[in-house]
Amino acid sequence: MIRIQHVNRYYGTGETQVKALSDVSLHISQNEFVAIMGTSGSGKSTLMNILGCLDSPTAGEYLLDGCSVKDMSDVELSRIRNQKIGFIFQTFHLLPRLTALENVILPLRFTDIPPEEARARGAEMLEKVGLTSRGHHKPFEMSGGQRQRVAIARALVNRPSVIFADEPTGNLDSTTSYEIMDLLCQLHQQGQTIVMVTHEDDIASYAQRTIRMKDGQILEDSLCEVA
């Protein structure tokens, strides 16, 4: 599903140039649950941004579902993000004036799906994350864990090929974090491909594969036992 070959990402030029990624090659198959780990500055966030089509490599090749994204326009990349990718962020990124259901179906506004079908699909996703009764509540009326569940439902609503989760438990307490990870594991068991960035070993242990990065390179790539 995901294949990058000899990817480099540099910022700046000359003496101030920063090498965020250096000759990184990686393959992620459909229905894998992968954790990407590393300290600050290791390149894990840069790699996530490139995989999520939020950034472009300076050099190298990226194939998503067999399609090269190297020469795609901004419009084409936006379409790829909307159709093939679901994002889960540490800070939820929910719009405060919208209800949970309205936040979930927001990505569908950029599709040809009729409003009635969009609301039905949004309700289905809220049910999937256990929040049917909270559909008409706004973010400030929900706990952090509930807001993250809304964010997960939003990531699922376009039925993406892959979900990218960037520190999905970073703003949650340990009990709520484990509940969110249990939910991600359930989604993985249902066939969802998930790529997650985290700096926490106990969170990474939920994934079936761990990639450790240092200084813009892959230091280790190993299968692991699921918690």
Order of alpha helices (4+ residues) and beta strands (2+ residues): beta-beta-beta-alpha-beta-beta-alpha-beta-alpha-alpha-alpha-beta-alpha-beta-alpha-beta-beta
